[in-house]
Amino acid sequence: MYKKLLLAALVSGAFGLTGCASDGASDAGAVAAGGAGAADVFGKAIYLRGELTEPQWAPLDEYLIQPVADNVWKAKAELKVDWAPYKFKFADSAWTPGTNFGYASDSAPGVFEWGGNPIVLNPSSKFEEVKVTPPADGVFDFFIEKQGDKFVTYVKEPQ
């Protein structure tokens, strides 16, 4: 009996030591890597994540959102028309509720129309990714903006 309990404790300890690995950078590493000016929403580094990153959906430093104005952040990504539509979200490295921004139910099905209205986001989404089809191949700005008590997203060609 003692040996079984000891074995169970060792196995549990091994799982505890491995923890939950993220699929890219850790939040602490991302904040340090982002440095001054890196977006910190609700105390977490937030990334543009989706089918436009390689590996897909990974929290990569080059997609860490950056502030551009009060309550407005953006990240850049290269898109190709032939690969569209692209699915994307904004989220921290752990997909934490409160910092996992997918489309809100009032903006279903979450398809951003070029030049159209922003998509309202739900900061505690699960699988509700936003879709976008670019008008041409190129690098585009992906925005997340706080408007009152809501967050929205839209995509633009760089100015």
C-alpha positions as CSV (number, residue, x, y, z in Angstrom):
1,M,0.0,0.0,0.0
2,Y,2.8,2.4,1.0
3,K,4.6,1.7,-2.4
4,K,1.4,2.5,-4.3
5,L,0.9,5.8,-2.5
6,L,4.6,6.7,-3.0
7,L,4.4,5.9,-6.7
8,A,1.2,7.9,-7.1
9,A,2.9,10.9,-5.3
10,L,5.9,10.7,-7.6
11,V,3.8,10.5,-10.8
12,S,1.7,13.5,-9.6
13,G,4.8,15.5,-8.8
14,A,6.3,14.8,-12.2
15,F,3.1,16.1,-13.9
16,G,3.2,19.1,-11.6
17,L,6.8,19.9,-12.6
18,T,6.1,19.8,-16.3
19,G,3.2,22.3,-16.0
20,C,1.3,23.6,-18.9
21,A,3.6,24.6,-21.6
22,S,2.4,27.4,-23.9
23,D,2.7,27.1,-27.6
24,G,5.2,30.0,-28.0
25,A,6.3,32.6,-25.5
26,S,5.3,32.7,-21.9
27,D,3.5,35.8,-20.6
28,A,6.5,36.8,-18.5
29,G,8.8,36.4,-21.5
30,A,6.5,38.2,-23.8
31,V,6.2,41.2,-21.5
32,A,10.0,41.3,-21.2
33,A,10.4,40.8,-24.9
34,G,7.8,43.4,-25.8
35,G,9.5,45.9,-23.5
36,A,8.3,49.4,-23.2
37,G,5.2,50.1,-25.3
38,A,4.1,46.4,-25.5
39,A,0.4,46.1,-24.9
40,D,-0.6,45.0,-21.5
41,V,-4.4,44.4,-21.3
42,F,-5.7,43.2,-18.0
43,G,-2.1,42.5,-16.9
44,K,-1.3,40.2,-19.8
45,A,0.6,40.5,-23.0
46,I,-1.9,40.1,-25.9
47,Y,-1.1,38.7,-29.3
48,L,-2.7,38.6,-32.7
49,R,-3.2,34.8,-33.1
50,G,-4.6,32.8,-36.0
51,E,-4.1,31.2,-39.3
52,L,-1.9,34.0,-40.3
53,T,1.0,33.1,-38.0
54,E,3.5,30.2,-38.4
55,P,3.0,28.0,-36.5
56,Q,-0.7,28.8,-36.7
57,W,-2.4,30.3,-33.6
58,A,1.0,30.6,-31.7
59,P,1.6,33.6,-29.5
60,L,4.7,35.0,-31.3
61,D,6.5,38.2,-30.3
62,E,6.2,39.7,-33.8
63,Y,2.4,39.6,-33.3
64,L,2.4,41.2,-29.9
65,I,-0.1,44.1,-30.1
66,Q,1.3,47.6,-29.7
67,P,-0.5,50.7,-28.5
68,V,-1.2,53.3,-31.2
69,A,-3.6,55.6,-29.3
70,D,-5.6,55.6,-26.1
71,N,-7.5,52.3,-26.0
72,V,-6.3,51.3,-29.5
73,W,-3.7,48.6,-30.2
74,K,-2.5,46.9,-33.4
75,A,-0.4,44.2,-34.9
76,K,0.7,43.6,-38.5
77,A,0.4,40.5,-40.5
78,E,1.0,39.5,-44.1
79,L,-2.0,38.1,-46.0
80,K,-2.5,36.5,-49.4
81,V,-5.8,36.6,-51.2
82,D,-5.4,33.0,-52.3
83,W,-5.2,31.7,-48.7
84,A,-8.2,33.6,-47.5
85,P,-10.4,33.8,-45.5
86,Y,-8.1,34.0,-42.5
87,K,-9.3,33.2,-39.0
88,F,-7.9,35.3,-36.1
89,K,-8.4,36.3,-32.5
90,F,-6.5,38.4,-30.0
91,A,-5.4,36.5,-26.8
92,D,-2.8,36.1,-24.2
93,S,-0.4,33.1,-24.4
94,A,-2.7,30.9,-22.3
95,W,-6.1,31.7,-23.9
96,T,-7.2,33.1,-20.5
97,P,-10.9,34.1,-20.2
98,G,-11.0,37.9,-20.1
99,T,-8.1,38.2,-22.5
100,N,-9.3,35.8,-25.2
101,F,-11.0,38.1,-27.8
102,G,-13.2,36.4,-30.4
103,Y,-16.4,37.7,-31.9
104,A,-19.4,38.4,-29.7
105,S,-22.8,36.9,-30.2
106,D,-24.2,40.2,-31.5
107,S,-21.6,40.3,-34.3
108,A,-22.0,36.7,-35.4
109,P,-20.8,35.2,-37.7
110,G,-17.7,37.3,-37.0
111,V,-16.8,38.1,-40.7
112,F,-15.1,41.4,-41.1
113,E,-16.2,43.0,-44.4
114,W,-13.5,45.2,-46.0
115,G,-14.3,48.8,-45.2
116,G,-17.3,47.7,-43.1
117,N,-18.1,48.1,-39.5
118,P,-15.8,46.8,-36.8
119,I,-16.6,43.4,-35.3
120,V,-17.7,43.5,-31.6
121,L,-15.5,41.2,-29.5
122,N,-16.1,39.0,-26.5
123,P,-13.1,39.0,-24.2
124,S,-14.0,35.6,-22.8
125,S,-14.7,33.8,-26.1
126,K,-13.9,30.1,-26.7
127,F,-14.0,29.2,-30.4
128,E,-15.4,32.4,-32.0
129,E,-12.7,33.5,-34.3
130,V,-13.0,36.5,-36.6
131,K,-12.6,36.0,-40.4
132,V,-11.2,38.4,-42.9
133,T,-10.4,38.2,-46.7
134,P,-7.9,40.9,-47.8
135,P,-8.6,42.9,-51.0
136,A,-5.0,42.1,-52.3
137,D,-1.8,40.5,-51.1
138,G,0.1,42.6,-48.6
139,V,0.8,43.5,-45.0
140,F,-2.2,44.7,-43.0
141,D,-2.9,46.3,-39.7
142,F,-5.1,44.3,-37.3
143,F,-6.6,46.6,-34.6
144,I,-8.3,45.9,-31.3
145,E,-10.0,48.9,-29.8
146,K,-11.9,49.6,-26.6
147,Q,-15.0,51.6,-27.3
148,G,-16.8,52.3,-24.0
149,D,-17.4,49.0,-22.3
150,K,-16.8,46.9,-25.5
151,F,-13.9,45.8,-27.5
152,V,-14.0,45.8,-31.4
153,T,-11.6,44.7,-34.2
154,Y,-11.0,45.8,-37.7
155,V,-8.4,45.4,-40.4
156,K,-6.8,48.1,-42.5
157,E,-4.1,48.6,-45.1
158,P,-1.1,50.4,-43.5
159,Q,-1.1,54.2,-44.0
